[in-house]
């Protein structure tokens, strides 16, 4: 498992690559969603945990109105005027930095630009929210640089706006909120309508959260994510005609979806069925953890994957194969795809002694079938975003 870079090494890299000392270092974690997928933009419930894997941003002020962004593990560093982002010229990863900088400039007009160095141990394109980790760590660093105080939810909301307006991904609130609000030793049960949350202790005696990267990179901005949002809204419009108080699929029950399925477009009905049942599973999963019932938690994870595969149709061949292989290993309580889908990772709850058997099964069945290496990531629940250094 890759270890997060220590703050002093980030500072040293900044000085080596940018030729001067940094003033701020901030970090923000990636996340794995244990259950509650594609519910956040439907006003529902999600249950992620922050990872120990983080993105680190070191920054120093500029007075010429320019932002320069350099990454240790991503190509194409760029410079641009903070007030005039040339969208057509920037590579994708710098869009997140540009969005955060422009939105912060609106809050702090005297913000004169910055040199920014990014380094990360969150795998890109894996469904572990590398984008939110980049947005949040950048926002934390540049806010500190501009001497702007942002409440945790303001920090998360600014980062989310950057993803909407500059990267073009209409994500819900989960990724940015867990990156800001993560707590060591706990998962976060987040109500995406009220924006209230509960830290649920993640006590897993004799068990481990195992994340397996399929090696298939997903691209949510390709249109599939937006299409499913539109399908969910079509379902909401149908149920609102029956009950005007319906604002989102959060307000609809599984029984109502079943009763109206024949009067809905079949695809719209399937999308709605996933969302309303996933909301119930997510709340039940948090309750199971509070009781220490890991068997029930694992059962709900498996049911979540089946729903994502069959009703929401955001899985893929590689993810389904990983779920099949891992689920057959003795000691695995549950396994499911995690993240937006179409690639990325699966997450499993397994007895710690079974981790080596999972690795062996993946070599024998996943990699031997011609798929790329399936990288295992082990992480305890990590802490949320923080400024680690002020010069």
C-alpha atoms as one frame of an Amber mdcrd trajectory, in Angstrom:
protein
   0.000   0.000   0.000   1.549   3.333  -0.972   2.209   5.639   1.903   1.274
   9.295   1.912   4.178  11.699   1.422   5.230  13.513   4.546   4.802  17.256
   4.705   8.546  18.091   4.682   9.072  16.097   1.447   6.235  18.002  -0.207
   7.936  21.245   0.773  11.235  19.990  -0.606   9.615  18.991  -3.900   8.032
  22.438  -4.185  11.368  24.163  -3.717  13.084  21.856  -6.198  10.439  22.166
  -8.919   9.353  25.779  -8.455  12.560  27.344  -7.231  11.351  28.888  -3.991
   9.900  28.000  -0.628   6.220  27.226  -0.217   4.070  29.059   2.316   1.271
  26.512   2.814   0.843  22.745   2.630  -2.644  21.230   2.830  -3.881  17.690
   2.353  -7.220  16.050   1.676  -8.088  12.358   1.529  -9.678  10.230  -1.115
 -12.608   8.114  -0.066 -14.215   4.753  -0.489 -17.977   4.587  -0.346 -18.953
   1.551   1.704 -22.566   1.681   0.515 -24.998   4.270  -0.863 -24.132   4.733
  -4.539 -25.812   7.251  -6.849 -28.067   8.358  -4.017 -26.337  11.646  -3.206
 -27.731  13.638  -6.134 -31.157  12.176  -5.325 -31.230  13.766  -1.837 -30.489
  10.379  -0.282 -28.043   8.768   2.142 -24.416   7.774   1.613 -21.937   5.983
   3.856 -18.314   6.667   2.879 -15.081   6.560   4.820 -12.074   8.789   4.189
  -8.894   7.000   3.178  -5.399   7.373   4.530  -4.393   8.004   0.906  -4.307
  11.752   0.301  -3.597  14.515  -2.168  -1.162  17.142  -0.939  -1.015  20.702
  -2.254   1.858  23.057  -1.504   1.412  26.693  -2.491   3.146  30.058  -2.426
   1.636  33.453  -3.284   2.183  35.370  -6.481   1.488  39.038  -7.079   1.060
  38.961 -10.856  -2.423  37.436 -11.003  -1.127  34.161 -12.414  -1.683  30.599
 -11.230   0.922  27.997 -12.077   0.066  24.357 -11.377   2.642  21.560 -11.377
   2.077  17.913 -10.384   4.699  15.351  -9.447   2.756  12.491 -11.060   0.586
  14.120 -13.736   1.687  15.671 -17.050   1.285  19.124 -18.550   1.819  21.800
 -15.941   0.291  25.112 -16.967   0.073  28.781 -16.052  -2.928  31.053 -16.585
  -4.412  34.332 -15.302  -6.492  33.552 -12.231  -9.269  35.831 -13.462  -9.282
  34.510 -17.048  -9.166  30.729 -17.232  -8.492  29.581 -20.827 -10.677  26.475
 -20.748  -9.655  25.201 -24.160  -5.938  25.061 -23.300  -5.903  23.425 -19.914
  -5.461  19.679 -19.487  -8.120  18.008 -17.418  -6.413  17.839 -14.029  -5.625
  21.542 -13.958  -9.314  22.337 -14.482  -9.903  21.478 -10.819  -7.145  23.837
  -9.664  -8.378  26.570 -12.017 -11.956  26.240 -10.784 -10.990  26.460  -7.135
  -8.703  29.453  -7.769 -11.352  31.356  -9.749 -14.092  30.707  -7.184 -11.783
  31.722  -4.346 -10.877  34.909  -6.229 -14.583  35.807  -6.135 -14.468  35.452
  -2.332 -11.115  37.203  -1.952 -10.587  39.811  -4.711  -7.092  40.579  -3.426
  -5.981  36.997  -4.080  -3.102  37.636  -6.464  -2.432  34.142  -7.774  -0.238
  31.286  -6.624   2.306  28.666  -7.508   0.778  25.254  -6.760   2.424  21.841
  -6.480   0.239  18.711  -6.364   1.317  15.256  -5.252  -0.991  12.373  -4.452
  -1.287   8.754  -3.391  -4.974   8.528  -4.427  -5.157   6.441  -7.622  -6.568
   8.506 -10.502  -9.664   7.226 -12.280 -10.231   4.480  -9.733 -13.502   5.627
  -8.177 -11.745   6.687  -4.971 -12.453  10.373  -5.543  -9.062  11.641  -6.602
 -10.838  14.674  -8.077 -12.447  15.714  -4.773  -9.139  15.161  -2.949  -7.488
  17.517  -5.448 -10.253  20.118  -5.236 -10.451  20.102  -1.444  -6.688  20.146
  -0.836  -6.340  22.988  -3.353  -9.183  24.909  -1.741  -7.722  24.438   1.747
  -4.269  25.556   0.597  -5.381  28.587  -1.436  -7.881  29.738   1.208  -5.090
  29.666   3.789  -2.820  31.496   1.357  -5.477  34.186   0.816  -6.199  34.372
   4.564  -9.826  33.376   3.941 -11.582  31.374   6.642 -14.024  28.797   5.268
 -16.257  26.639   7.430 -15.918  22.917   6.604 -19.138  22.843   4.582 -18.153
  26.062   2.755 -14.867  24.427   1.804 -16.707  21.349   0.520 -19.259  23.411
  -1.387 -16.600  25.545  -3.074 -14.756  22.391  -4.174 -17.982  20.870  -5.507
 -18.762  24.020  -7.522 -15.326  23.732  -9.116 -16.156  20.208 -10.275 -19.539
  21.286 -11.629 -18.495  24.480 -13.365 -14.956  23.738 -14.512 -14.644  19.956
 -14.895 -18.214  19.515 -16.109 -19.176  16.690 -13.742 -22.561  17.270 -12.003
 -21.597  15.338  -8.868 -23.496  15.213  -5.593 -22.061  16.351  -2.272 -20.628
  13.090  -0.964 -17.065  13.190  -2.266 -16.235  16.702  -1.101 -18.038  16.302
   2.231 -16.225  13.116   3.242 -12.902  14.613   2.129 -13.523  17.526   4.507
 -15.404  15.751   7.329 -13.644  12.384   7.456 -12.704  11.132  10.903 -10.131
   8.511  11.818 -11.828   5.354  13.071 -15.269   6.149  11.671 -17.403   6.169
   8.539 -19.732   9.054   7.726 -23.490   8.577   7.402 -24.432  11.659   5.401
 -27.957  12.862   4.713 -27.545  14.628   1.376 -30.787  16.579   1.719 -30.372
  18.085   5.164 -26.560  18.007   4.929 -26.402  16.581   8.408 -24.150  13.709
   9.278 -23.168  11.172  11.889 -19.750   9.639  12.424 -20.403   5.914  12.898
 -17.510   4.053  14.576 -16.025   1.571  12.144 -15.045  -1.125  14.603 -14.040
  -4.173  12.561 -12.432  -6.703  14.936 -10.602  -9.308  12.917 -11.768  -7.733
   9.647 -10.325  -5.406   7.026 -11.729  -3.084   4.387 -10.145  -4.276   1.146
 -10.252  -2.096  -1.967  -9.322  -3.661  -5.299  -8.605  -1.518  -8.338  -9.880
  -3.119 -11.539  -7.355  -1.204 -13.607 -10.208   0.159 -15.746 -10.287   3.940
 -15.586 -13.713   5.519 -15.590 -14.666   8.875 -17.087 -17.828  10.253 -15.545
 -17.885  13.362 -17.717 -18.600  11.194 -20.780 -22.348  11.643 -20.368 -23.457
   8.477 -18.579 -23.520  10.197 -15.197 -25.625  13.067 -16.514 -27.944  10.641
 -18.314 -28.740   8.845 -15.087 -29.451  12.102 -13.339 -31.934  12.935 -16.096
 -33.572   9.510 -15.771 -33.944  10.029 -12.044 -35.527  13.415 -12.653 -37.980
  11.817 -15.072 -39.025   9.450 -12.302 -39.395  12.353  -9.876 -41.643  14.177
 -12.351 -43.887  11.104 -12.575 -44.238  10.689  -8.820 -44.729  14.420  -8.312
 -47.851  14.216 -10.438 -49.159  11.639  -7.964 -47.870  13.374  -4.840 -46.963
  17.060  -5.281 -44.749  16.999  -2.182 -42.207  14.709  -3.903 -38.987  16.684
  -4.409 -36.555  13.879  -5.154 -36.398  10.090  -5.213 -35.602  10.388  -1.516
 -39.361  10.941  -1.056 -40.436   7.788  -2.904 -40.701   4.297  -1.399 -39.829
   0.950  -2.993 -43.513   0.002  -2.803 -44.471   3.087  -4.810 -41.888   2.315
  -7.487 -43.156  -1.254  -7.727 -46.764  -0.066  -8.013 -45.949   2.444 -10.779
 -43.327   0.441 -12.678 -45.706  -0.505 -15.512 -46.563   3.163 -16.084 -42.939
   4.271 -16.194 -40.429   3.861 -18.966 -38.670   0.572 -18.128 -35.243   2.199
 -17.834 -36.571   5.025 -15.665 -38.325   2.494 -13.411 -35.098   0.525 -12.983
 -33.104   3.633 -12.125 -35.699   4.683  -9.541 -35.814   1.179  -8.060 -32.072
   1.243  -7.472 -32.108   4.635  -5.766 -35.012   3.970  -3.392 -33.767   0.526
  -2.368 -30.188   1.788  -2.006 -31.371   4.461   0.402 -32.952   1.761   2.564
 -29.831  -0.418   2.357 -27.567   2.459   3.365 -29.497   3.274   6.521 -29.763
  -0.414   7.370 -26.016  -0.857   6.864 -25.193   1.949   9.297 -27.569   0.399
  11.824 -25.897  -2.984  11.347 -22.479  -1.478  12.056 -23.761   0.189  15.193
 -24.859  -3.271  16.375 -21.597  -4.845  15.275 -23.432  -7.125  12.826 -20.830
  -7.507  10.087 -22.677 -10.397   8.440 -25.705  -8.190   7.783 -23.484  -5.344
   6.621 -21.835  -7.674   4.112 -25.177  -8.959   2.838 -26.286  -5.398   2.159
 -23.045  -4.678   0.258 -23.731  -7.631  -2.046 -27.332  -6.520  -2.611 -26.071
  -3.040  -3.464 -23.793  -4.409  -6.175 -26.590  -6.449  -7.733 -28.767  -3.339
  -7.889 -25.991  -1.211  -9.393 -25.295  -3.916 -11.969 -28.861  -4.741 -12.967
 -31.015  -1.667 -12.276 -28.607   1.253 -12.501 -26.316  -0.452 -15.031 -23.115
   1.289 -14.019 -20.990  -1.799 -13.499 -18.813  -3.407 -16.162 -17.393  -6.829
 -16.974 -14.227  -6.320 -14.942 -16.047  -5.083 -11.827 -18.529  -7.956 -11.983
 -15.694 -10.454 -12.332 -13.890  -8.987  -9.325 -17.071  -9.202  -7.259 -17.560
 -12.828  -8.316 -13.969 -13.830  -7.532 -13.680 -12.005  -4.209 -17.150 -13.032
  -3.076 -16.201 -16.693  -3.458 -13.252 -16.410  -1.040 -13.913 -17.822   2.427
 -14.065 -15.089   5.043 -15.414 -12.363   2.739 -18.536 -10.859   4.266 -19.549
  -8.692   1.343 -18.230  -7.033  -1.808 -19.526  -4.420  -4.206 -18.420  -1.925
  -6.839 -17.762   1.492  -5.385 -17.760   4.930  -6.952 -19.508   6.178 -10.055
 -18.979   2.985 -12.017 -17.852   1.945 -15.508 -14.509   0.957 -13.998 -12.595
   1.862 -10.887 -12.688  -0.223  -7.737 -14.610  -2.746  -5.723 -14.686  -2.683
  -1.928 -14.939  -5.748   0.277 -15.342  -6.423   3.969 -13.246  -9.484   4.726
 -11.674 -11.342   7.599  -8.100 -10.124   7.868  -6.756 -13.662   7.467  -8.489
 -13.946   4.098  -6.643 -11.037   2.439  -3.832 -13.276   1.189  -6.423 -15.683
  -0.247  -8.085 -12.774  -2.069  -4.734 -11.855  -3.608  -4.142 -15.441  -4.730
  -7.639 -15.740  -6.229  -7.174 -12.523  -8.175  -3.893 -13.764  -9.634  -5.417
 -17.098 -10.581  -8.692 -15.863 -12.073  -8.603 -12.123 -12.796  -5.098 -11.598
 -14.070  -4.859 -15.029 -15.715  -7.973 -14.144 -17.744  -6.043 -11.372 -19.464
  -7.067  -8.473 -17.258  -4.492  -6.066 -15.915  -3.096  -6.494 -12.412  -5.745
  -5.944  -9.746  -4.061  -3.735  -7.175  -5.117  -4.144  -3.535  -5.440  -1.065
  -1.366  -5.826  -1.469   2.385  -6.788   1.554   4.446  -8.149   2.382   7.836
 -10.652   5.254   8.089  -8.615   8.423   7.662  -8.912  12.015   8.833 -10.439
  14.835   6.805  -8.706  17.767   5.129  -6.279  19.946   7.045  -3.575  22.569
   6.582  -0.385  20.765   7.612   2.159  23.561   7.330   2.235  27.343   7.394
   5.491  29.072   6.589
